[in-house]
């Protein structure tokens, strides 16, 4: 899984976004092995963070290739409020997943 994240990080080095946020559960799982109905993955050129709620905290903390950040159950709303703490500049996202 960390190889997949590494490929995404390399892409970030070569393109405009300072970070990329993944919100589709199937894509979060593909990149990290972590599956949750309430999760988002933020990938920067240097790190990765799994945002999830307390129900999945133990599983998220066991993912070796990303740091776990535990938020409230309203994940996307809470993530929007703390995103600036984890990255600066433009953030790419899955356009078919977020409006």
C-alpha positions in Angstrom: 0.0 0.0 0.0 2.8 2.5 0.8 4.0 2.1 -2.9 0.6 3.4 -4.1 0.9 6.4 -1.8 4.4 7.0 -3.0 3.2 7.2 -6.6 0.6 9.7 -5.6 3.2 11.7 -3.7 5.5 11.8 -6.7 2.6 13.1 -8.8 2.0 15.9 -6.3 5.7 16.9 -6.6 5.2 17.4 -10.4 1.8 19.1 -10.4 0.0 22.1 -8.9 -1.8 20.8 -5.8 0.0 21.0 -2.5 -2.1 18.1 -1.4 -4.8 15.7 -2.5 -7.8 14.6 -0.5 -9.4 11.2 -1.2 -12.9 10.6 0.1 -14.2 7.6 -1.8 -14.0 4.7 0.7 -12.8 2.3 -2.1 -9.9 4.7 -3.0 -8.9 5.2 0.7 -8.8 1.4 1.0 -6.8 1.0 -2.2 -4.1 3.5 -1.1 -3.8 2.5 2.6 -5.7 -0.8 3.2 -7.9 1.1 5.7 -11.7 0.6 5.2 -14.3 2.7 6.8 -17.7 4.2 6.0 -16.4 7.5 7.4 -12.9 8.3 6.3 -10.8 10.7 4.2 -7.2 10.5 3.2 -5.1 13.6 2.9 -1.8 13.0 0.9 0.9 15.6 0.8 4.3 15.3 -0.8 5.8 14.3 2.6 3.0 12.6 4.5 -0.4 11.1 4.7 -3.2 11.4 7.2 -6.3 9.3 7.6 -9.2 11.3 9.0 -12.0 9.3 10.6 -14.2 9.3 13.6 -13.8 7.6 17.0 -15.6 4.4 15.9 -12.6 3.6 13.6 -9.8 5.1 15.7 -8.1 1.9 16.6 -8.1 0.6 13.1 -6.9 3.9 11.7 -4.0 4.1 14.2 -2.8 0.6 13.0 -2.3 1.8 9.4 1.5 2.1 9.0 1.6 4.4 6.0 -0.5 7.2 7.3 -1.1 9.1 10.6 -4.5 8.9 12.1 -6.5 12.0 12.9 -9.7 11.5 14.9 -12.5 13.9 14.2 -16.2 14.1 15.2 -18.8 12.1 13.3 -19.5 14.9 10.8 -16.3 14.1 9.0 -16.3 16.4 6.0 -17.5 19.4 7.9 -14.9 18.9 10.6 -12.2 18.2 8.0 -13.0 21.5 6.2 -12.3 23.3 9.5 -8.9 21.6 10.2 -7.6 21.1 6.7 -5.4 24.3 6.9 -3.5 22.7 9.9 -2.2 19.9 7.6 -1.5 21.6 4.4 -1.2 25.0 2.7 -1.9 25.9 -0.9 -4.2 24.2 -3.4 -5.8 20.9 -2.5 -6.8 18.5 -5.2 -9.9 16.3 -4.7 -12.0 13.6 -6.3 -14.4 15.7 -8.3 -16.9 13.0 -8.8 -17.0 12.4 -5.1 -17.3 16.0 -3.7 -19.5 18.8 -4.9 
